[in-house]
Amino acid sequence: MKKTWWYLGTAAVLLTLVIAFAALRSPTSGTELLWAADAEGGAPYIFKDPANPNLNKGFEVDIAAALARELGRPVLFRQYDYNSLFIGLQRGDFDFAMNGLEITPDRRQHVLFTRPYYVYALQFVTRADDGRFRSLRDCQGKPNVSVGTLEDTAALRLLDKLAIGRKIYTDQVGPYRDLALGRIDGVLLDVPIALYFAANDPKLKFTGDAIEPGYYAIAVKRSNQALVDRLDGALERMSKNGELRRICEKWHLWNEDQVSLLNWKQQTLAQEMGQGTPFSKYFPKLLEGAGLTVFVSCASMCLAIVLGLPIALMRLYGPAPLRWLALIYVEFFRGIPVLLLLYFLYFGLPSVAEALHLGIALNLGPMQAAVLGLGLNYAAYESEIYRTGIGSMPVGQWEAAASLGMPPALTFRRIILPQAIRIILPPMTNDFVGLFKDTSIISILAVEELTKQYQEISKASLNYLETGLLTAGLYLVMSVPLGYLSRYLEKRWSKGEAC
């Protein structure tokens, strides 16, 4: 009897969990519409209210509120990573996405778009004291020029089309900050972004006129044409009654280009859009990212090895002050996230130099900051591996060598270290494999390693499966041979052959 009640109770709990999970997966309940966007994307689209972090602000927040009034249905916001908006839409996690989404041929193959609610253009921004450029075209044919932009944008496609060197960022603040610091030569982004982040910065200036107009629209799952029709009707009414104009003027985004939306025809867009980009075009970019991953991993591991062994020796054989310094190093770099360290090295050091009036350049490039950050972090782990391996050697070996008149340094180099390497090698190889995967974090510094290339390609083509499998295969090609090499060296050295 007790078992029966136990089974019934367990079944009830499981049923409750299934129902709760289904409720969470359901994009809407009742008449509500679920709108997804990334509030971390920044102004002026959607961002946290500084006065009340529980509230969102932005011109798309106002558009969503106006849509709710026009449709007579509540529109609820759902925070969703920008990079995953389209895949989330296909999964049915929400009803529609609105986050400064540009209408592109690749995206139109996978989702439906409403009529546009904003006509954007691209604005080139340079440093105020830089007189080299009068327009974006002046950057062509100059291999040392680098222009910052965001991934999977019309700006990025234009830079590639013009064969202009570009540096890709994941946030809107980064490119303008790097431009002011002299790390890049210009920034090409949508006018709304440029107006908010660059128009009032005395270090920056608009260079040339706005170019390459395009459209922002709401994305909807392909199977939900009925919702597209309702949103189209609401946007048309908002355009004709002046609501869209009032919202744009509130955020200082209104210009004469928006007048064209009054007489918008959906078939106009179909004539303008071409075919999607073939996936085969992107394969060389994955190989390029893989090469960069190998370089950063090897350079960082070399730095970790060079730093890790002295730190281990300081902890084992150094005087008290050195032992404490080595312990502080290990605990500090093991205790802080790599992401925080990279942010400090790349973004924080210039601010420190400026605040302290040091008058010296602490302006690390992205590759320098990536290798240094990963190397410093992994040196802490490597030092502990070396300390454990060396410390495991029997004391009798030191004593036997001393009885033969061998000095400690020679004993360590000829007897202790070669034997310790057999113990050190497996965990060190494991760390090296982990480092290959951890290089993905350096994308925050606009370094286009393999994972960054995968994100760009999958977002541009909306082909997550094939690109994901190919990227995983490249990681395996890079990491699996390390395991074979480790086992080969262990087997060879265990036979007593020379190191």
Secondary structure as GFF3:
##gff-version 3
##sequence-region A 1 499
A	DSSP	alpha_helix	2	25	.	.	.	ID=ss1
A	DSSP	beta_strand	33	37	.	.	.	ID=ss2
A	DSSP	three_ten_helix	39	41	.	.	.	ID=ss3
A	DSSP	beta_strand	47	49	.	.	.	ID=ss4
A	DSSP	beta_strand	52	57	.	.	.	ID=ss5
A	DSSP	alpha_helix	59	71	.	.	.	ID=ss6
A	DSSP	beta_strand	75	79	.	.	.	ID=ss7
A	DSSP	three_ten_helix	82	84	.	.	.	ID=ss8
A	DSSP	alpha_helix	85	91	.	.	.	ID=ss9
A	DSSP	beta_strand	96	97	.	.	.	ID=ss10
A	DSSP	alpha_helix	105	108	.	.	.	ID=ss11
A	DSSP	beta_strand	111	113	.	.	.	ID=ss12
A	DSSP	beta_strand	118	127	.	.	.	ID=ss13
A	DSSP	three_ten_helix	136	139	.	.	.	ID=ss14
A	DSSP	beta_strand	147	150	.	.	.	ID=ss15
A	DSSP	alpha_helix	154	161	.	.	.	ID=ss16
A	DSSP	beta_strand	166	169	.	.	.	ID=ss17
A	DSSP	alpha_helix	173	180	.	.	.	ID=ss18
A	DSSP	beta_strand	186	190	.	.	.	ID=ss19
A	DSSP	alpha_helix	191	197	.	.	.	ID=ss20
A	DSSP	beta_strand	204	206	.	.	.	ID=ss21
A	DSSP	beta_strand	211	216	.	.	.	ID=ss22
A	DSSP	beta_strand	219	221	.	.	.	ID=ss23
A	DSSP	alpha_helix	225	240	.	.	.	ID=ss24
A	DSSP	alpha_helix	243	250	.	.	.	ID=ss25
A	DSSP	three_ten_helix	256	263	.	.	.	ID=ss26
A	DSSP	alpha_helix	266	272	.	.	.	ID=ss27
A	DSSP	three_ten_helix	279	282	.	.	.	ID=ss28
A	DSSP	alpha_helix	283	317	.	.	.	ID=ss29
A	DSSP	alpha_helix	320	335	.	.	.	ID=ss30
A	DSSP	alpha_helix	338	343	.	.	.	ID=ss31
A	DSSP	pi_helix	344	348	.	.	.	ID=ss32
A	DSSP	alpha_helix	349	355	.	.	.	ID=ss33
A	DSSP	alpha_helix	366	391	.	.	.	ID=ss34
A	DSSP	alpha_helix	395	403	.	.	.	ID=ss35
A	DSSP	alpha_helix	408	411	.	.	.	ID=ss36
A	DSSP	pi_helix	412	416	.	.	.	ID=ss37
A	DSSP	alpha_helix	417	438	.	.	.	ID=ss38
A	DSSP	three_ten_helix	439	445	.	.	.	ID=ss39
A	DSSP	alpha_helix	450	461	.	.	.	ID=ss40
A	DSSP	alpha_helix	464	493	.	.	.	ID=ss41
###
